[in-house]
Amino acid sequence: MYSDKDPIVAISTAAGRGGIGIVRLSFEKEKSACVLEALFGHSDLTPRYAHLLPFADAEGELLDKCIVLFFQAPASYTGESVVEIQAHGGPVLMKLILRACLEKCAHLGLRLAEAGEFTKRAFLNGRMDLAQAEAVTDLIDAVSESAAHAASRSLSGVFSKKIEHLGDGVNELRAYVEAILDFPEEEIDHLSSGRIFERIDECLVELDEIFSKAHQGKVLNDGVSVALVGSPNVGKSSLLNALAGDDVAIVTEIAGTTRDRIEHWVTINGVPIKMIDTAGVRETVDIVEAKGIERTLQALGEADVVLHLVDASGEIPDDVQVLETVRRCVKKAVPVITVANKSDKAVRAGKLALEADCCFISARTGEGLDALKKQLLSVVNMQNSTDGLFMARERHLACLREARAHLSLASEMKGEFCMIELLAEELRLAGNALGEILGETTADDILGMIFSKFCIGK
């Protein structure tokens, strides 16, 4: 069983060739002299100063001349002492340096770091809270500029400060209510004089504002999954290419050209959108096409939004079963937007215009694409600017929902016969839910799950 006190090492740069590669070590301050002596033959490295040093393997053979940085605890990323070895970024050389570190420091218990272990130690040592720690990997994994900016804001503590402010308000109310327990015969007067229920309602308003921003932040984090469905040759692949600005999918006049799902990320007004082009839905005896249609139905079940394409030119008649299949397979409350493609050849505009939520476009000319983009952002509540948003995850939203449920129960207790003990308990549970976002009340198994999704070396 590994300990959080073991010295650890990992390659911190991405796999592959590069000008520079970094091997990072983290260890307790008391082991600093021993680690430096084992690695470089001396321990007199000036903290936070770049040293050009030869680095040899365990047998004394020179591997490279490296830039070495030493960060003495607690002034480091992890809160422990940290050494970063910057060498030429060849993958073989990186592995040799890593192996040499493990061999030279084997007597000190040095081991390979687990995924996210450097950031986990930063959290455990108070260098950042859990929401900030999660923002580290969100920043690394950002798929759009807006997502990167939002993750950076979370990493700097914008989200955490909002949660702290709300949590402080809830905990202050709880402390006041628990103090009233010492004066049971006057508890109702104390509740009124302390504006307890008014302040609970104010906390609910503040929580709802945070939840709205957090929900938008989750969209930036996860992206929006959009499935393109419809009969063969209605222009699904053409629409994907038009939105991507590139020939991502093959387009031909032959029905059933797309046999497999094609995924491509696009960015619309800063919001990352995963477009999923699917096989046209129809009855077929072709085994390969049937498999593609099966994957189409799977994509429908995973989508956040469905674009149901129909042919406005009248060349391809609507298949009623396609829309029925879409409605049957999509998740509950998932928006389905009817998109009438080939509007430049439209002869059925009068009929389709009567259909609810029908959006006319021409993937060939680009007509109507801007309106489609606006409607797409609107149905996921991302039509406004992403400026000022912070990154959030489903875990955060779940905690906020739980906190709101307890605050709502507390708010409903206003009245002549309020049970003060239950009121205090609901406030305590609300505070715990908010604390879980920052890692103040998070179980160890949840922490393990969160950090296991980080990359090695971070």
TIKOLFI-391981 format. One line per field, with one value per residue (C-alpha): residue in three letters; chain; x, y, z. Coordinates in steps of 0.5 Angstrom, whole numbers. Each point is the difference from the previous one (the first is absolute). Layout:
BEGIN
resn [ALA,...]
chain [A,...]
x [X,...]
y [Y,...]
z [Z,...]
end
This chain:
BEGIN
resn [MET,TYR,SER,ASP,LYS,ASP,PRO,ILE,VAL,ALA,ILE,SER,THR,ALA,ALA,GLY,ARG,GLY,GLY,ILE,GLY,ILE,VAL,ARG,LEU,SER,PHE,GLU,LYS,GLU,LYS,SER,ALA,CYS,VAL,LEU,GLU,ALA,LEU,PHE,GLY,HIS,SER,ASP,LEU,THR,PRO,ARG,TYR,ALA,HIS,LEU,LEU,PRO,PHE,ALA,ASP,ALA,GLU,GLY,GLU,LEU,LEU,ASP,LYS,CYS,ILE,VAL,LEU,PHE,PHE,GLN,ALA,PRO,ALA,SER,TYR,THR,GLY,GLU,SER,VAL,VAL,GLU,ILE,GLN,ALA,HIS,GLY,GLY,PRO,VAL,LEU,MET,LYS,LEU,ILE,LEU,ARG,ALA,CYS,LEU,GLU,LYS,CYS,ALA,HIS,LEU,GLY,LEU,ARG,LEU,ALA,GLU,ALA,GLY,GLU,PHE,THR,LYS,ARG,ALA,PHE,LEU,ASN,GLY,ARG,MET,ASP,LEU,ALA,GLN,ALA,GLU,ALA,VAL,THR,ASP,LEU,ILE,ASP,ALA,VAL,SER,GLU,SER,ALA,ALA,HIS,ALA,ALA,SER,ARG,SER,LEU,SER,GLY,VAL,PHE,SER,LYS,LYS,ILE,GLU,HIS,LEU,GLY,ASP,GLY,VAL,ASN,GLU,LEU,ARG,ALA,TYR,VAL,GLU,ALA,ILE,LEU,ASP,PHE,PRO,GLU,GLU,GLU,ILE,ASP,HIS,LEU,SER,SER,GLY,ARG,ILE,PHE,GLU,ARG,ILE,ASP,GLU,CYS,LEU,VAL,GLU,LEU,ASP,GLU,ILE,PHE,SER,LYS,ALA,HIS,GLN,GLY,LYS,VAL,LEU,ASN,ASP,GLY,VAL,SER,VAL,ALA,LEU,VAL,GLY,SER,PRO,ASN,VAL,GLY,LYS,SER,SER,LEU,LEU,ASN,ALA,LEU,ALA,GLY,ASP,ASP,VAL,ALA,ILE,VAL,THR,GLU,ILE,ALA,GLY,THR,THR,ARG,ASP,ARG,ILE,GLU,HIS,TRP,VAL,THR,ILE,ASN,GLY,VAL,PRO,ILE,LYS,MET,ILE,ASP,THR,ALA,GLY,VAL,ARG,GLU,THR,VAL,ASP,ILE,VAL,GLU,ALA,LYS,GLY,ILE,GLU,ARG,THR,LEU,GLN,ALA,LEU,GLY,GLU,ALA,ASP,VAL,VAL,LEU,HIS,LEU,VAL,ASP,ALA,SER,GLY,GLU,ILE,PRO,ASP,ASP,VAL,GLN,VAL,LEU,GLU,THR,VAL,ARG,ARG,CYS,VAL,LYS,LYS,ALA,VAL,PRO,VAL,ILE,THR,VAL,ALA,ASN,LYS,SER,ASP,LYS,ALA,VAL,ARG,ALA,GLY,LYS,LEU,ALA,LEU,GLU,ALA,ASP,CYS,CYS,PHE,ILE,SER,ALA,ARG,THR,GLY,GLU,GLY,LEU,ASP,ALA,LEU,LYS,LYS,GLN,LEU,LEU,SER,VAL,VAL,ASN,MET,GLN,ASN,SER,THR,ASP,GLY,LEU,PHE,MET,ALA,ARG,GLU,ARG,HIS,LEU,ALA,CYS,LEU,ARG,GLU,ALA,ARG,ALA,HIS,LEU,SER,LEU,ALA,SER,GLU,MET,LYS,GLY,GLU,PHE,CYS,MET,ILE,GLU,LEU,LEU,ALA,GLU,GLU,LEU,ARG,LEU,ALA,GLY,ASN,ALA,LEU,GLY,GLU,ILE,LEU,GLY,GLU,THR,THR,ALA,ASP,ASP,ILE,LEU,GLY,MET,ILE,PHE,SER,LYS,PHE,CYS,ILE,GLY,LYS]
chain [A,A,A,A,A,A,A,A,A,A,A,A,A,A,A,A,A,A,A,A,A,A,A,A,A,A,A,A,A,A,A,A,A,A,A,A,A,A,A,A,A,A,A,A,A,A,A,A,A,A,A,A,A,A,A,A,A,A,A,A,A,A,A,A,A,A,A,A,A,A,A,A,A,A,A,A,A,A,A,A,A,A,A,A,A,A,A,A,A,A,A,A,A,A,A,A,A,A,A,A,A,A,A,A,A,A,A,A,A,A,A,A,A,A,A,A,A,A,A,A,A,A,A,A,A,A,A,A,A,A,A,A,A,A,A,A,A,A,A,A,A,A,A,A,A,A,A,A,A,A,A,A,A,A,A,A,A,A,A,A,A,A,A,A,A,A,A,A,A,A,A,A,A,A,A,A,A,A,A,A,A,A,A,A,A,A,A,A,A,A,A,A,A,A,A,A,A,A,A,A,A,A,A,A,A,A,A,A,A,A,A,A,A,A,A,A,A,A,A,A,A,A,A,A,A,A,A,A,A,A,A,A,A,A,A,A,A,A,A,A,A,A,A,A,A,A,A,A,A,A,A,A,A,A,A,A,A,A,A,A,A,A,A,A,A,A,A,A,A,A,A,A,A,A,A,A,A,A,A,A,A,A,A,A,A,A,A,A,A,A,A,A,A,A,A,A,A,A,A,A,A,A,A,A,A,A,A,A,A,A,A,A,A,A,A,A,A,A,A,A,A,A,A,A,A,A,A,A,A,A,A,A,A,A,A,A,A,A,A,A,A,A,A,A,A,A,A,A,A,A,A,A,A,A,A,A,A,A,A,A,A,A,A,A,A,A,A,A,A,A,A,A,A,A,A,A,A,A,A,A,A,A,A,A,A,A,A,A,A,A,A,A,A,A,A,A,A,A,A,A,A,A,A,A,A,A,A,A,A,A,A,A,A,A,A,A,A,A,A,A,A,A,A,A,A,A,A,A,A,A,A,A,A,A,A,A,A,A,A,A,A,A,A,A,A,A,A,A,A,A,A,A,A,A,A,A,A,A]
x [0,3,1,-2,7,4,5,-3,3,-3,1,-4,0,-4,2,4,6,1,5,-1,-2,-1,1,-3,1,-4,2,0,4,4,3,2,7,0,-3,4,6,-2,-2,6,5,-1,-6,2,-5,-3,-7,-4,6,2,6,4,2,2,-5,3,-3,1,6,3,-1,-2,-7,0,1,-6,-3,-2,-5,-1,-6,1,-7,-5,2,-2,-6,-1,2,6,7,0,5,-1,5,0,3,0,-7,1,-4,6,4,-6,-1,7,0,-6,3,7,-4,-4,7,4,-6,-2,2,-4,-6,-1,-6,-4,-5,-7,-5,-1,4,4,-6,-3,5,-1,-7,2,5,-4,3,-7,-7,-3,-4,6,4,-5,1,7,-2,-6,5,4,-6,-3,-3,-1,3,-6,0,8,-2,-5,4,5,-5,-1,7,1,-6,-6,-4,2,-1,-7,-1,4,-4,-7,3,2,-7,-3,4,-1,-7,1,4,-5,-6,4,1,-7,-1,3,-6,-6,-6,2,2,-5,2,7,-1,-4,5,5,-3,1,-5,1,8,-1,-4,5,5,-5,1,7,0,-4,4,7,-4,-2,7,3,-5,3,7,-2,-2,7,3,-3,-2,-7,-1,-4,-3,-2,-5,-5,-1,6,2,-4,7,3,7,-1,-2,6,5,-4,1,7,2,4,-2,0,-5,-1,-6,-2,-7,0,-5,3,7,1,0,3,0,4,2,3,1,-2,0,-6,0,5,-4,3,-5,1,-3,-2,-2,-3,-3,-6,-6,-4,-2,6,3,7,4,5,-5,-5,6,1,-8,1,6,-5,-5,5,3,-8,0,7,-2,-1,-4,-2,-1,-5,2,-6,1,-4,1,-5,5,0,-6,-1,0,-5,4,6,-3,-3,6,4,-6,1,7,2,1,-6,0,5,-2,-1,1,-3,5,-3,6,1,-4,3,-4,-6,-7,-3,1,-7,-2,7,-1,-6,4,2,8,1,7,1,7,5,6,2,0,0,-7,-3,6,1,-8,2,6,-4,-6,5,3,-7,-2,6,-1,7,-3,4,7,5,4,0,-2,4,1,-5,-1,-6,2,0,-7,-2,3,-4,-7,1,2,-6,-5,2,0,-7,-2,2,-3,-7,1,-2,-6,-3,3,6,4,7,4,-2,1,7,1,-2,5,5,-1,0,6,3,-2,3,7,0,1,7,2,-2,-5,2,1,7,-3,-3,7,3,-5,1,8,0,-3,6,6,7,5,-6]
y [0,7,5,8,1,-4,4,-1,1,1,3,6,2,-4,-6,1,4,7,5,0,-6,1,-6,3,-3,2,-2,2,6,-5,-4,6,-1,-7,0,6,-4,-7,4,5,-2,6,4,7,2,7,0,3,1,-4,-4,-3,-7,-6,-6,-7,-7,-5,-2,7,0,7,1,7,7,3,6,-2,4,-1,2,0,-2,3,5,-5,-3,-6,4,-5,0,0,-1,1,-3,3,-4,-1,-2,-7,-6,-5,6,1,-7,-1,6,-2,-7,3,4,-6,-4,5,2,-7,0,6,-4,4,-3,2,5,-2,4,7,-1,6,4,-4,2,7,-1,-4,5,6,3,0,-2,-6,4,4,-7,-3,7,-2,-6,4,5,-6,-3,7,-1,7,7,2,-7,2,7,-3,-6,6,4,-6,-2,7,-1,4,-6,-2,7,0,-7,3,6,-4,-5,5,3,-7,-2,7,-1,-7,3,5,-6,-4,5,1,-7,3,4,-5,5,6,-4,3,7,-1,-3,6,5,-3,0,-8,-1,6,-2,-7,3,4,-6,-3,5,1,-8,0,6,-5,-6,4,2,-7,-4,5,-2,-7,1,3,-6,-6,4,-1,-7,1,-6,1,-5,0,-4,-2,6,5,4,-2,-1,7,3,-3,3,7,0,-2,4,-6,-7,-4,-5,-3,3,-3,-1,-7,-2,-3,3,1,-7,2,5,6,5,6,6,7,7,4,7,-3,-6,-7,-4,-8,-1,-7,-2,-6,-5,1,-4,-4,-7,-4,-7,2,-2,5,6,-4,1,7,1,-4,5,6,-2,-1,7,3,-3,4,6,7,3,-4,4,-4,2,0,1,7,-1,-6,-4,-5,-1,0,-7,1,-6,4,5,-5,-4,7,1,-7,0,7,1,3,8,0,5,-2,5,-1,3,0,0,2,6,3,-5,0,-1,-3,7,1,-7,0,7,-2,-5,2,1,-1,4,1,-1,-1,-4,1,8,1,3,0,-3,6,-1,-7,1,5,-5,-5,4,3,-7,-2,7,2,6,5,2,-5,6,-1,-7,-5,-8,-4,-8,-4,-2,8,0,-6,3,7,-4,-3,6,3,-5,0,8,-1,-4,5,5,-3,-1,7,1,0,-7,-1,-6,4,-7,-2,7,0,-7,2,6,-5,-4,6,2,-7,-1,7,-2,-6,4,3,-7,2,-6,-4,-8,-3,-5,6,4,-7,0,8,0,-7,4,4,-1,-3,5,5]
z [0,-2,5,-2,4,-5,-5,-7,-7,-7,-7,0,-7,-6,-3,-7,-2,2,1,8,4,8,5,7,7,6,7,8,2,4,-5,-5,2,-1,-7,-3,2,-3,-6,-1,4,5,3,0,-5,1,0,-6,-4,-7,1,-6,2,-3,1,0,1,6,-3,-1,-8,-2,-3,-1,3,3,3,7,4,8,3,8,4,1,-6,-5,-5,5,7,0,-2,-8,-5,-7,-5,-7,-6,-7,-2,-3,3,1,4,4,2,1,5,3,1,3,5,2,1,3,6,1,7,1,-2,-7,-4,-6,1,-1,-5,3,6,0,0,5,5,-2,3,6,2,-1,-6,-4,2,-4,-5,-2,0,-5,-4,-1,-5,-3,-2,-3,-3,-3,-7,-1,2,4,4,1,3,4,3,1,4,4,1,3,5,-3,1,7,2,-2,4,6,1,-1,5,5,0,1,6,3,0,3,5,2,0,4,5,1,2,7,0,-2,4,-5,-6,-5,2,-1,-7,-2,3,-3,-7,-1,-5,-4,0,-2,-6,-2,0,-4,-5,0,-1,-6,-3,1,-3,-6,-1,2,-5,-6,3,-1,-7,-2,4,-3,-7,-3,-4,-6,-4,-8,-2,-5,-7,-4,-5,4,1,7,-2,-4,6,4,-5,0,7,1,-6,-3,-4,6,-3,-7,-4,-6,-3,2,5,6,-1,8,3,7,5,-2,6,-1,5,-2,4,0,3,5,2,-2,-4,-2,-7,-1,-7,0,-6,-3,4,-5,-1,-3,-1,-1,6,1,-1,5,5,-2,2,6,2,-2,5,6,-2,1,7,2,-4,4,-6,-7,-6,-5,-7,-5,-8,-1,-8,0,-3,6,3,8,3,6,3,1,4,4,1,2,5,3,1,3,7,4,-1,-6,-5,-7,-5,-7,-5,-8,-4,-7,1,-7,-3,4,-3,7,4,1,3,4,3,4,3,7,1,-7,-2,-8,-2,-6,2,-7,0,7,0,7,4,4,3,1,4,4,1,2,6,2,1,5,3,-2,-5,4,1,3,3,8,0,5,-2,4,0,1,7,2,-3,4,6,-1,-1,6,4,-3,2,7,0,-3,6,5,-4,1,7,1,5,7,2,-3,2,1,0,-7,-2,2,-3,-7,1,2,-6,-5,3,-1,-7,-2,4,-4,-7,3,3,8,1,-6,1,-2,-5,-4,0,-3,-5,-2,0,-4,-6,0,-5,3,3,2]
end
